[in-house]
């Protein structure tokens, strides 16, 4: 199964459901588009619909749906910035909770967009650390 071989490390540290979502979508996308970046983007889009990145792994979101501007209206013709797995469409309270879990400094005075960026940076740091970089 190609999806299992290409499974990103952040998903290897995530639940079986998150892994299955990525694998099934990736394998289907490979059949449609061939192996490569488009198949990976498609698989991550499916994961982001149900999960959000917290630290070095993916956790279930409280609701299903697009996680950022790109996911809400994506497609190859329209590129918008992504939030790197952060559920930018979540409430500020939820983002504050994630920031607390990740021990983001200064979180109490941040705006919602600032929280999204700070969580994204904290996630990147946790992923690098988990990979040994």
N, CA, C and O atoms as CSV, one atom per row, in Angstrom:
chain,resi,resn,atom,element,x,y,z
A,1,UNK,N,N,0.844,-1.174,0.000
A,1,UNK,CA,C,0.000,0.000,0.000
A,1,UNK,C,C,0.897,1.247,0.000
A,1,UNK,O,O,1.597,1.487,0.984
A,2,UNK,N,N,0.895,2.047,-1.077
A,2,UNK,CA,C,1.783,3.209,-1.167
A,2,UNK,C,C,1.576,4.226,-0.044
A,2,UNK,O,O,2.547,4.802,0.447
A,3,UNK,N,N,0.324,4.457,0.371
A,3,UNK,CA,C,0.038,5.429,1.416
A,3,UNK,C,C,0.778,5.123,2.699
A,3,UNK,O,O,1.254,6.040,3.369
A,4,UNK,N,N,0.885,3.854,3.057
A,4,UNK,CA,C,1.564,3.447,4.294
A,4,UNK,C,C,3.052,3.787,4.199
A,4,UNK,O,O,3.657,4.223,5.178
A,5,UNK,N,N,3.634,3.587,3.021
A,5,UNK,CA,C,5.066,3.864,2.837
A,5,UNK,C,C,5.362,5.359,2.889
A,5,UNK,O,O,6.422,5.762,3.368
A,6,UNK,N,N,4.437,6.187,2.401
A,6,UNK,CA,C,4.646,7.629,2.326
A,6,UNK,C,C,4.103,8.382,3.533
A,6,UNK,O,O,4.130,9.613,3.546
A,7,UNK,N,N,3.617,7.683,4.538
A,7,UNK,CA,C,2.986,8.313,5.691
A,7,UNK,C,C,3.948,9.278,6.382
A,7,UNK,O,O,5.007,8.859,6.848
A,8,UNK,N,N,3.595,10.566,6.457
A,8,UNK,CA,C,4.473,11.549,7.114
A,8,UNK,C,C,4.652,11.228,8.598
A,8,UNK,O,O,3.791,10.601,9.216
A,9,UNK,N,N,5.770,11.663,9.157
A,9,UNK,CA,C,6.091,11.336,10.545
A,9,UNK,C,C,5.062,11.896,11.523
A,9,UNK,O,O,4.787,11.271,12.547
A,10,UNK,N,N,4.493,13.058,11.226
A,10,UNK,CA,C,3.489,13.617,12.134
A,10,UNK,C,C,2.259,12.722,12.210
A,10,UNK,O,O,1.600,12.653,13.247
A,11,UNK,N,N,1.954,12.046,11.127
A,11,UNK,CA,C,0.810,11.129,11.124
A,11,UNK,C,C,1.178,9.788,11.753
A,11,UNK,O,O,0.315,9.112,12.312
A,12,UNK,N,N,2.438,9.400,11.670
A,12,UNK,CA,C,2.868,8.164,12.342
A,12,UNK,C,C,2.684,8.275,13.856
A,12,UNK,O,O,2.496,7.270,14.540
A,13,UNK,N,N,2.741,9.512,14.375
A,13,UNK,CA,C,2.552,9.744,15.807
A,13,UNK,C,C,1.098,10.046,16.150
A,13,UNK,O,O,0.802,10.424,17.283
A,14,UNK,N,N,0.195,9.888,15.204
A,14,UNK,CA,C,-1.209,10.228,15.388
A,14,UNK,C,C,-2.064,8.961,15.481
A,14,UNK,O,O,-1.558,7.843,15.377
A,15,UNK,N,N,-3.356,9.160,15.676
A,15,UNK,CA,C,-4.278,8.027,15.839
A,15,UNK,C,C,-4.372,7.181,14.576
A,15,UNK,O,O,-4.033,7.624,13.479
A,16,UNK,N,N,-4.841,5.952,14.761
A,16,UNK,CA,C,-5.049,5.059,13.617
A,16,UNK,C,C,-6.028,5.666,12.620
A,16,UNK,O,O,-5.852,5.519,11.410
A,17,UNK,N,N,-7.049,6.342,13.114
A,17,UNK,CA,C,-8.058,6.956,12.243
A,17,UNK,C,C,-7.419,8.018,11.363
A,17,UNK,O,O,-7.711,8.081,10.169
A,18,UNK,N,N,-6.555,8.852,11.923
A,18,UNK,CA,C,-5.871,9.880,11.135
A,18,UNK,C,C,-4.980,9.220,10.076
A,18,UNK,O,O,-4.930,9.673,8.933
A,19,UNK,N,N,-4.287,8.161,10.460
A,19,UNK,CA,C,-3.423,7.445,9.514
A,19,UNK,C,C,-4.239,6.825,8.385
A,19,UNK,O,O,-3.869,6.931,7.215
A,20,UNK,N,N,-5.347,6.178,8.735
A,20,UNK,CA,C,-6.200,5.559,7.699
A,20,UNK,C,C,-6.772,6.614,6.753
A,20,UNK,O,O,-6.850,6.391,5.545
A,21,UNK,N,N,-7.170,7.756,7.301
A,21,UNK,CA,C,-7.707,8.833,6.461
A,21,UNK,C,C,-6.673,9.258,5.434
A,21,UNK,O,O,-6.985,9.392,4.251
A,22,UNK,N,N,-5.435,9.472,5.886
A,22,UNK,CA,C,-4.377,9.903,4.971
A,22,UNK,C,C,-4.077,8.811,3.937
A,22,UNK,O,O,-3.978,9.092,2.742
A,23,UNK,N,N,-3.936,7.581,4.398
A,23,UNK,CA,C,-3.576,6.474,3.499
A,23,UNK,C,C,-4.628,6.255,2.413
A,23,UNK,O,O,-4.296,6.158,1.231
A,24,UNK,N,N,-5.894,6.177,2.817
A,24,UNK,CA,C,-6.954,5.915,1.833
A,24,UNK,C,C,-7.069,7.047,0.819
A,24,UNK,O,O,-7.220,6.807,-0.379
A,25,UNK,N,N,-6.996,8.275,1.308
A,25,UNK,CA,C,-7.091,9.416,0.394
A,25,UNK,C,C,-5.872,9.476,-0.510
A,25,UNK,O,O,-5.997,9.732,-1.708
A,26,UNK,N,N,-4.705,9.243,0.049
A,26,UNK,CA,C,-3.470,9.271,-0.744
A,26,UNK,C,C,-3.517,8.210,-1.845
A,26,UNK,O,O,-3.216,8.496,-3.004
A,27,UNK,N,N,-3.893,6.993,-1.476
A,27,UNK,CA,C,-3.928,5.912,-2.468
A,27,UNK,C,C,-4.928,6.203,-3.585
A,27,UNK,O,O,-4.661,5.927,-4.754
A,28,UNK,N,N,-6.076,6.758,-3.217
A,28,UNK,CA,C,-7.075,7.117,-4.221
A,28,UNK,C,C,-6.553,8.240,-5.123
A,28,UNK,O,O,-6.749,8.215,-6.338
A,29,UNK,N,N,-5.892,9.217,-4.516
A,29,UNK,CA,C,-5.342,10.334,-5.292
A,29,UNK,C,C,-4.229,9.864,-6.227
A,29,UNK,O,O,-4.097,10.378,-7.338
A,30,UNK,N,N,-3.430,8.893,-5.788
A,30,UNK,CA,C,-2.375,8.357,-6.651
A,30,UNK,C,C,-2.998,7.701,-7.889
A,30,UNK,O,O,-2.480,7.842,-8.997
A,31,UNK,N,N,-4.098,6.992,-7.696
A,31,UNK,CA,C,-4.790,6.380,-8.840
A,31,UNK,C,C,-5.298,7.446,-9.807
A,31,UNK,O,O,-5.285,7.246,-11.022
A,32,UNK,N,N,-5.740,8.567,-9.270
A,32,UNK,CA,C,-6.312,9.628,-10.100
A,32,UNK,C,C,-5.244,10.531,-10.710
A,32,UNK,O,O,-5.262,10.792,-11.913
A,33,UNK,N,N,-4.306,11.012,-9.874
A,33,UNK,CA,C,-3.341,12.017,-10.314
A,33,UNK,C,C,-1.932,11.488,-10.514
A,33,UNK,O,O,-1.096,12.169,-11.108
A,34,UNK,N,N,-1.655,10.291,-10.032
A,34,UNK,CA,C,-0.292,9.778,-10.051
A,34,UNK,C,C,0.423,10.164,-8.768
A,34,UNK,O,O,-0.067,10.995,-8.003
A,35,UNK,N,N,1.573,9.564,-8.533
A,35,UNK,CA,C,2.358,9.836,-7.325
A,35,UNK,C,C,2.934,11.241,-7.406
A,35,UNK,O,O,3.316,11.699,-8.482
A,36,UNK,N,N,2.996,11.920,-6.275
A,36,UNK,CA,C,3.614,13.236,-6.258
A,36,UNK,C,C,2.933,14.198,-5.331
A,36,UNK,O,O,2.114,13.821,-4.493
A,37,UNK,N,N,3.296,15.472,-5.501
A,37,UNK,CA,C,2.840,16.522,-4.607
A,37,UNK,C,C,1.314,16.635,-4.555
A,37,UNK,O,O,0.750,16.840,-3.480
A,38,UNK,N,N,0.651,16.507,-5.686
A,38,UNK,CA,C,-0.803,16.663,-5.702
A,38,UNK,C,C,-1.485,15.589,-4.860
A,38,UNK,O,O,-2.462,15.877,-4.169
A,39,UNK,N,N,-0.989,14.370,-4.907
A,39,UNK,CA,C,-1.552,13.290,-4.094
A,39,UNK,C,C,-1.340,13.561,-2.607
A,39,UNK,O,O,-2.228,13.304,-1.794
A,40,UNK,N,N,-0.189,14.069,-2.259
A,40,UNK,CA,C,0.099,14.406,-0.862
A,40,UNK,C,C,-0.793,15.552,-0.380
A,40,UNK,O,O,-1.337,15.498,0.722
A,41,UNK,N,N,-0.941,16.596,-1.215
A,41,UNK,CA,C,-1.804,17.721,-0.836
A,41,UNK,C,C,-3.243,17.264,-0.643
A,41,UNK,O,O,-3.922,17.705,0.285
A,42,UNK,N,N,-3.701,16.385,-1.516
A,42,UNK,CA,C,-5.070,15.873,-1.417
A,42,UNK,C,C,-5.255,15.093,-0.123
A,42,UNK,O,O,-6.268,15.244,0.559
A,43,UNK,N,N,-4.276,14.259,0.214
A,43,UNK,CA,C,-4.360,13.466,1.442
A,43,UNK,C,C,-4.345,14.364,2.681
A,43,UNK,O,O,-5.105,14.133,3.622
A,44,UNK,N,N,-3.491,15.380,2.686
A,44,UNK,CA,C,-3.458,16.293,3.824
A,44,UNK,C,C,-4.758,17.089,3.930
A,44,UNK,O,O,-5.208,17.384,5.038
A,45,UNK,N,N,-5.362,17.439,2.806
A,45,UNK,CA,C,-6.640,18.161,2.844
A,45,UNK,C,C,-7.703,17.323,3.548
A,45,UNK,O,O,-8.507,17.850,4.316
A,46,UNK,N,N,-7.704,16.026,3.285
A,46,UNK,CA,C,-8.675,15.133,3.938
A,46,UNK,C,C,-8.404,15.042,5.436
A,46,UNK,O,O,-9.334,15.035,6.242
A,47,UNK,N,N,-7.135,14.972,5.801
A,47,UNK,CA,C,-6.778,14.914,7.223
A,47,UNK,C,C,-7.197,16.208,7.915
A,47,UNK,O,O,-7.788,16.171,8.994
A,48,UNK,N,N,-6.894,17.360,7.295
A,48,UNK,CA,C,-7.208,18.654,7.903
A,48,UNK,C,C,-8.712,18.869,8.061
A,48,UNK,O,O,-9.136,19.690,8.875
A,49,UNK,N,N,-9.511,18.150,7.303
A,49,UNK,CA,C,-10.966,18.286,7.396
A,49,UNK,C,C,-11.487,17.728,8.720
A,49,UNK,O,O,-12.510,18.186,9.229
A,50,UNK,N,N,-10.780,16.734,9.281
A,50,UNK,CA,C,-11.228,16.080,10.507
A,50,UNK,C,C,-10.269,16.237,11.684
A,50,UNK,O,O,-10.656,16.013,12.831
A,51,UNK,N,N,-9.024,16.619,11.412
A,51,UNK,CA,C,-7.987,16.668,12.444
A,51,UNK,C,C,-7.274,18.009,12.385
A,51,UNK,O,O,-7.314,18.702,11.369
A,52,UNK,N,N,-6.620,18.370,13.485
A,52,UNK,CA,C,-5.783,19.559,13.530
A,52,UNK,C,C,-4.434,19.168,14.109
A,52,UNK,O,O,-4.338,18.262,14.937
A,53,UNK,N,N,-3.402,19.858,13.667
A,53,UNK,CA,C,-2.068,19.560,14.157
A,53,UNK,C,C,-1.870,20.229,15.508
A,53,UNK,O,O,-2.078,21.432,15.661
A,54,UNK,N,N,-1.467,19.428,16.479
A,54,UNK,CA,C,-1.172,19.926,17.825
A,54,UNK,C,C,0.194,19.377,18.199
A,54,UNK,O,O,0.348,18.189,18.481
A,55,UNK,N,N,1.180,20.258,18.197
A,55,UNK,CA,C,2.542,19.808,18.477
A,55,UNK,C,C,3.068,18.979,17.324
A,55,UNK,O,O,3.104,19.438,16.183
A,56,UNK,N,N,3.476,17.753,17.627
A,56,UNK,CA,C,4.096,16.899,16.607
A,56,UNK,C,C,3.161,15.818,16.070
A,56,UNK,O,O,3.624,14.853,15.462
A,57,UNK,N,N,1.842,15.965,16.287
A,57,UNK,CA,C,0.880,14.953,15.824
A,57,UNK,C,C,-0.458,15.619,15.505
A,57,UNK,O,O,-0.630,16.822,15.702
A,58,UNK,N,N,-1.398,14.820,15.013
A,58,UNK,CA,C,-2.722,15.307,14.640
A,58,UNK,C,C,-3.753,14.789,15.635
A,58,UNK,O,O,-3.731,13.617,16.014
A,59,UNK,N,N,-4.663,15.679,16.059
A,59,UNK,CA,C,-5.732,15.318,16.990
A,59,UNK,C,C,-7.081,15.615,16.340
A,59,UNK,O,O,-7.182,16.522,15.514
A,60,UNK,N,N,-8.124,14.855,16.708
A,60,UNK,CA,C,-9.450,15.115,16.133
A,60,UNK,C,C,-9.933,16.525,16.464
A,60,UNK,O,O,-9.736,17.022,17.573
A,61,UNK,N,N,-10.576,17.162,15.468
A,61,UNK,CA,C,-11.181,18.473,15.700
A,61,UNK,C,C,-12.547,18.246,16.342
A,61,UNK,O,O,-13.096,17.147,16.271
A,62,UNK,N,N,-13.078,19.263,16.953
A,62,UNK,CA,C,-14.402,19.170,17.545
A,62,UNK,C,C,-15.505,19.127,16.502
A,62,UNK,O,O,-16.629,18.718,16.792
A,63,UNK,N,N,-15.183,19.545,15.299
A,63,UNK,CA,C,-16.148,19.556,14.200
A,63,UNK,C,C,-15.414,19.251,12.903
A,63,UNK,O,O,-14.210,19.476,12.784
A,64,UNK,N,N,-16.151,18.743,11.949
A,64,UNK,CA,C,-15.552,18.497,10.636
A,64,UNK,C,C,-15.715,19.752,9.793
A,64,UNK,O,O,-16.691,20.489,9.937
A,65,UNK,N,N,-14.764,19.982,8.927
A,65,UNK,CA,C,-14.859,21.127,8.036
A,65,UNK,C,C,-13.499,21.678,7.688
A,65,UNK,O,O,-12.481,21.230,8.216
A,66,UNK,N,N,-13.484,22.664,6.788
A,66,UNK,CA,C,-12.208,23.243,6.369
A,66,UNK,C,C,-11.493,23.900,7.537
A,66,UNK,O,O,-12.121,24.459,8.436
A,67,UNK,N,N,-10.175,23.823,7.508
A,67,UNK,CA,C,-9.383,24.343,8.626
A,67,UNK,C,C,-8.801,25.724,8.370
A,67,UNK,O,O,-8.362,26.392,9.306
A,68,UNK,N,N,-8.791,26.158,7.121
A,68,UNK,CA,C,-8.224,27.468,6.813
A,68,UNK,C,C,-8.784,27.957,5.482
A,68,UNK,O,O,-9.598,27.279,4.856
A,69,UNK,N,N,-8.348,29.124,5.061
A,69,UNK,CA,C,-8.849,29.756,3.844
A,69,UNK,C,C,-8.611,28.883,2.613
A,69,UNK,O,O,-9.489,28.778,1.757
A,70,UNK,N,N,-7.450,28.264,2.511
A,70,UNK,CA,C,-7.139,27.418,1.360
A,70,UNK,C,C,-8.076,26.212,1.309
A,70,UNK,O,O,-8.578,25.864,0.240
A,71,UNK,N,N,-8.312,25.578,2.448
A,71,UNK,CA,C,-9.172,24.395,2.486
A,71,UNK,C,C,-10.624,24.746,2.183
A,71,UNK,O,O,-11.359,23.925,1.633
A,72,UNK,N,N,-11.036,25.942,2.534
A,72,UNK,CA,C,-12.416,26.346,2.318
A,72,UNK,C,C,-12.752,26.512,0.838
A,72,UNK,O,O,-13.891,26.278,0.432
A,73,UNK,N,N,-11.791,26.905,0.044
A,73,UNK,CA,C,-12.103,27.123,-1.369
A,73,UNK,C,C,-10.948,26.809,-2.263
A,73,UNK,O,O,-10.737,27.482,-3.272
A,74,UNK,N,N,-10.190,25.791,-1.909
A,74,UNK,CA,C,-8.937,25.478,-2.590
A,74,UNK,C,C,-9.062,25.126,-4.049
A,74,UNK,O,O,-9.949,25.622,-4.743
A,75,UNK,N,N,-8.204,24.297,-4.500
A,75,UNK,CA,C,-8.133,23.937,-5.904
A,75,UNK,C,C,-6.816,24.423,-6.461
A,75,UNK,O,O,-6.227,25.368,-5.937
A,76,UNK,N,N,-6.349,23.787,-7.519
A,76,UNK,CA,C,-5.036,24.135,-8.061
A,76,UNK,C,C,-4.958,25.554,-8.615
A,76,UNK,O,O,-3.876,26.141,-8.642
A,77,UNK,N,N,-6.097,26.123,-9.062
A,77,UNK,CA,C,-6.057,27.457,-9.643
A,77,UNK,C,C,-6.000,28.538,-8.561
A,77,UNK,O,O,-5.467,29.621,-8.802
A,78,UNK,N,N,-6.534,28.261,-7.391
A,78,UNK,CA,C,-6.636,29.270,-6.338
A,78,UNK,C,C,-5.740,28.885,-5.176
A,78,UNK,O,O,-6.001,27.900,-4.486
A,79,UNK,N,N,-4.714,29.636,-4.961
A,79,UNK,CA,C,-3.799,29.381,-3.849
A,79,UNK,C,C,-3.999,30.438,-2.773
A,79,UNK,O,O,-3.959,31.637,-3.051
A,80,UNK,N,N,-4.208,29.993,-1.569
A,80,UNK,CA,C,-4.305,30.885,-0.415
A,80,UNK,C,C,-3.361,30.344,0.639
A,80,UNK,O,O,-3.013,29.164,0.609
A,81,UNK,N,N,-2.946,31.177,1.561
A,81,UNK,CA,C,-2.055,30.682,2.608
A,81,UNK,C,C,-2.746,29.622,3.456
A,81,UNK,O,O,-3.935,29.729,3.754
A,82,UNK,N,N,-1.997,28.609,3.839
A,82,UNK,CA,C,-2.537,27.606,4.747
A,82,UNK,C,C,-2.046,27.923,6.155
A,82,UNK,O,O,-1.128,28.722,6.345
A,83,UNK,N,N,-2.667,27.290,7.123
A,83,UNK,CA,C,-2.272,27.514,8.516
A,83,UNK,C,C,-1.446,26.342,9.031
A,83,UNK,O,O,-1.304,26.176,10.242
A,84,UNK,N,N,-0.904,25.534,8.138
A,84,UNK,CA,C,-0.004,24.466,8.550
A,84,UNK,C,C,-0.632,23.421,9.454
A,84,UNK,O,O,0.045,22.856,10.313
A,85,UNK,N,N,-1.905,23.162,9.272
A,85,UNK,CA,C,-2.578,22.158,10.098
A,85,UNK,C,C,-3.300,22.733,11.297
A,85,UNK,O,O,-4.038,22.020,11.975
A,86,UNK,N,N,-3.098,24.022,11.571
A,86,UNK,CA,C,-3.818,24.679,12.667
A,86,UNK,C,C,-5.239,24.942,12.172
A,86,UNK,O,O,-5.432,25.374,11.036
A,87,UNK,N,N,-6.221,24.683,13.016
A,87,UNK,CA,C,-7.616,24.925,12.650
A,87,UNK,C,C,-7.909,26.415,12.812
A,87,UNK,O,O,-8.444,26.846,13.834
A,88,UNK,N,N,-7.554,27.192,11.793
A,88,UNK,CA,C,-7.705,28.644,11.837
A,88,UNK,C,C,-9.168,29.063,11.893
A,88,UNK,O,O,-9.467,30.203,12.249
A,89,UNK,N,N,-10.080,28.167,11.551
A,89,UNK,CA,C,-11.505,28.476,11.604
A,89,UNK,C,C,-12.115,28.168,12.965
A,89,UNK,O,O,-13.307,28.394,13.170
A,90,UNK,N,N,-11.328,27.662,13.883
A,90,UNK,CA,C,-11.814,27.352,15.230
A,90,UNK,C,C,-12.053,28.647,15.997
A,90,UNK,O,O,-11.613,29.719,15.582
A,91,UNK,N,N,-12.744,28.533,17.103
A,91,UNK,CA,C,-12.994,29.698,17.943
A,91,UNK,C,C,-11.698,30.146,18.623
A,91,UNK,O,O,-10.739,29.381,18.732
A,92,UNK,N,N,-11.693,31.385,19.070
A,92,UNK,CA,C,-10.519,31.887,19.780
A,92,UNK,C,C,-10.305,31.097,21.067
A,92,UNK,O,O,-9.166,30.844,21.460
A,93,UNK,N,N,-11.407,30.704,21.731
A,93,UNK,CA,C,-11.288,29.898,22.953
A,93,UNK,C,C,-10.577,28.579,22.675
A,93,UNK,O,O,-9.726,28.143,23.450
A,94,UNK,N,N,-10.938,27.948,21.554
A,94,UNK,CA,C,-10.284,26.679,21.206
A,94,UNK,C,C,-8.797,26.906,20.918
A,94,UNK,O,O,-7.945,26.153,21.389
A,95,UNK,N,N,-8.498,27.936,20.150
A,95,UNK,CA,C,-7.100,28.229,19.844
A,95,UNK,C,C,-6.322,28.540,21.118
A,95,UNK,O,O,-5.159,28.157,21.249
A,96,UNK,N,N,-6.954,29.227,22.044
A,96,UNK,CA,C,-6.307,29.525,23.317
A,96,UNK,C,C,-6.009,28.224,24.068
A,96,UNK,O,O,-4.953,28.086,24.685
A,97,UNK,N,N,-6.937,27.281,24.012
A,97,UNK,CA,C,-6.745,25.985,24.662
A,97,UNK,C,C,-5.560,25.226,24.050
A,97,UNK,O,O,-4.746,24.645,24.768
A,98,UNK,N,N,-5.479,25.240,22.728
A,98,UNK,CA,C,-4.355,24.575,22.041
A,98,UNK,C,C,-3.047,25.278,22.402
A,98,UNK,O,O,-2.042,24.620,22.670
A,99,UNK,N,N,-3.058,26.617,22.409
A,99,UNK,CA,C,-1.854,27.379,22.756
A,99,UNK,C,C,-1.418,27.073,24.189
A,99,UNK,O,O,-0.223,26.995,24.477
A,100,UNK,N,N,-2.383,26.904,25.075
A,100,UNK,CA,C,-2.072,26.558,26.467
A,100,UNK,C,C,-1.413,25.175,26.512
A,100,UNK,O,O,-0.420,24.975,27.212
A,101,UNK,N,N,-1.968,24.238,25.766
A,101,UNK,CA,C,-1.423,22.874,25.722
A,101,UNK,C,C,0.015,22.875,25.218
A,101,UNK,O,O,0.844,22.087,25.673
A,102,UNK,N,N,0.303,23.773,24.270
A,102,UNK,CA,C,1.641,23.869,23.686
A,102,UNK,C,C,2.538,24.847,24.445
A,102,UNK,O,O,3.694,25.047,24.073
A,103,UNK,N,N,2.009,25.453,25.506
A,103,UNK,CA,C,2.740,26.398,26.344
A,103,UNK,C,C,3.291,27.572,25.528
A,103,UNK,O,O,4.459,27.937,25.657
A,104,UNK,N,N,2.434,28.155,24.690
A,104,UNK,CA,C,2.819,29.301,23.872
A,104,UNK,C,C,2.906,30.533,24.771
A,104,UNK,O,O,1.915,30.901,25.402
A,105,UNK,N,N,4.063,31.172,24.839
A,105,UNK,CA,C,4.202,32.355,25.702
A,105,UNK,C,C,3.435,33.555,25.132
A,105,UNK,O,O,3.380,33.750,23.917
A,106,UNK,N,N,2.850,34.349,26.023
A,106,UNK,CA,C,2.139,35.558,25.618
A,106,UNK,C,C,0.774,35.322,25.008
A,106,UNK,O,O,0.177,36.249,24.460
A,107,UNK,N,N,0.273,34.114,25.088
A,107,UNK,CA,C,-0.990,33.747,24.432
A,107,UNK,C,C,-2.189,34.553,24.918
A,107,UNK,O,O,-3.110,34.811,24.143
A,108,UNK,N,N,-2.195,34.955,26.183
A,108,UNK,CA,C,-3.374,35.628,26.742
A,108,UNK,C,C,-3.633,36.992,26.107
A,108,UNK,O,O,-4.765,37.475,26.137
A,109,UNK,N,N,-2.623,37.612,25.543
A,109,UNK,CA,C,-2.809,38.932,24.930
A,109,UNK,C,C,-2.846,38.870,23.397
A,109,UNK,O,O,-2.855,39.913,22.743
A,110,UNK,N,N,-2.866,37.664,22.817
A,110,UNK,CA,C,-2.824,37.531,21.360
A,110,UNK,C,C,-4.213,37.607,20.740
A,110,UNK,O,O,-5.210,37.209,21.342
A,111,UNK,N,N,-4.244,38.130,19.522
A,111,UNK,CA,C,-5.461,38.106,18.727
A,111,UNK,C,C,-5.595,36.714,18.110
A,111,UNK,O,O,-4.667,35.909,18.187
A,112,UNK,N,N,-6.724,36.435,17.512
A,112,UNK,CA,C,-6.932,35.132,16.887
A,112,UNK,C,C,-5.885,34.853,15.797
A,112,UNK,O,O,-5.296,33.772,15.803
A,113,UNK,N,N,-5.628,35.782,14.863
A,113,UNK,CA,C,-4.585,35.517,13.854
A,113,UNK,C,C,-3.204,35.303,14.476
A,113,UNK,O,O,-2.426,34.481,13.991
A,114,UNK,N,N,-2.898,36.037,15.542
A,114,UNK,CA,C,-1.611,35.851,16.218
A,114,UNK,C,C,-1.525,34.471,16.863
A,114,UNK,O,O,-0.470,33.837,16.847
A,115,UNK,N,N,-2.642,34.010,17.432
A,115,UNK,CA,C,-2.663,32.664,18.024
A,115,UNK,C,C,-2.411,31.601,16.961
A,115,UNK,O,O,-1.656,30.655,17.187
A,116,UNK,N,N,-3.047,31.761,15.800
A,116,UNK,CA,C,-2.857,30.788,14.716
A,116,UNK,C,C,-1.380,30.711,14.335
A,116,UNK,O,O,-0.825,29.619,14.212
A,117,UNK,N,N,-0.742,31.868,14.150
A,117,UNK,CA,C,0.691,31.894,13.787
A,117,UNK,C,C,1.557,31.302,14.893
A,117,UNK,O,O,2.485,30.543,14.613
A,118,UNK,N,N,1.266,31.639,16.140
A,118,UNK,CA,C,2.064,31.139,17.266
A,118,UNK,C,C,1.913,29.630,17.410
A,118,UNK,O,O,2.890,28.940,17.701
A,119,UNK,N,N,0.710,29.110,17.213
A,119,UNK,CA,C,0.488,27.655,17.290
A,119,UNK,C,C,1.214,26.967,16.147
A,119,UNK,O,O,1.823,25.913,16.333
A,120,UNK,N,N,1.149,27.567,14.965
A,120,UNK,CA,C,1.855,27.001,13.808
A,120,UNK,C,C,3.359,26.901,14.090
A,120,UNK,O,O,3.984,25.885,13.786
A,121,UNK,N,N,3.933,27.950,14.667
A,121,UNK,CA,C,5.363,27.933,15.011
A,121,UNK,C,C,5.670,26.885,16.084
A,121,UNK,O,O,6.668,26.170,15.998
A,122,UNK,N,N,4.803,26.803,17.089
A,122,UNK,CA,C,5.002,25.811,18.155
A,122,UNK,C,C,4.906,24.393,17.589
A,122,UNK,O,O,5.672,23.512,17.980
A,123,UNK,N,N,3.971,24.175,16.675
A,123,UNK,CA,C,3.839,22.864,16.024
A,123,UNK,C,C,5.104,22.521,15.247
A,123,UNK,O,O,5.604,21.399,15.325
A,124,UNK,N,N,5.617,23.490,14.499
A,124,UNK,CA,C,6.837,23.267,13.714
A,124,UNK,C,C,8.016,22.908,14.620
A,124,UNK,O,O,8.796,22.006,14.314
A,125,UNK,N,N,8.135,23.629,15.740
A,125,UNK,CA,C,9.220,23.323,16.687
A,125,UNK,C,C,9.076,21.910,17.241
A,125,UNK,O,O,10.054,21.168,17.318
A,126,UNK,N,N,7.859,21.540,17.627
A,126,UNK,CA,C,7.620,20.205,18.200
A,126,UNK,C,C,7.908,19.115,17.167
A,126,UNK,O,O,8.454,18.065,17.505
A,127,UNK,N,N,7.545,19.362,15.921
A,127,UNK,CA,C,7.798,18.385,14.857
A,127,UNK,C,C,9.291,18.225,14.622
A,127,UNK,O,O,9.787,17.104,14.511
A,128,UNK,N,N,10.018,19.351,14.545
A,128,UNK,CA,C,11.467,19.278,14.375
A,128,UNK,C,C,12.112,18.510,15.519
A,128,UNK,O,O,12.990,17.677,15.293
A,129,UNK,N,N,11.688,18.781,16.727
A,129,UNK,CA,C,12.231,18.095,17.900
A,129,UNK,C,C,11.950,16.607,17.839
A,129,UNK,O,O,12.827,15.795,18.136
A,130,UNK,N,N,10.734,16.241,17.456
A,130,UNK,CA,C,10.361,14.827,17.377
A,130,UNK,C,C,11.154,14.098,16.302
A,130,UNK,O,O,11.435,12.906,16.428
A,131,UNK,N,N,11.508,14.813,15.255
A,131,UNK,CA,C,12.295,14.218,14.157
A,131,UNK,C,C,13.773,14.200,14.475
A,131,UNK,O,O,14.559,13.590,13.749
A,132,UNK,N,N,14.168,14.872,15.569
A,132,UNK,CA,C,15.579,14.899,15.958
A,132,UNK,C,C,16.372,15.971,15.256
A,132,UNK,O,O,17.601,15.902,15.224
A,133,UNK,N,N,15.704,16.968,14.689
A,133,UNK,CA,C,16.386,18.073,13.987
A,133,UNK,C,C,16.589,19.241,14.898
A,133,UNK,O,O,17.144,20.258,14.483
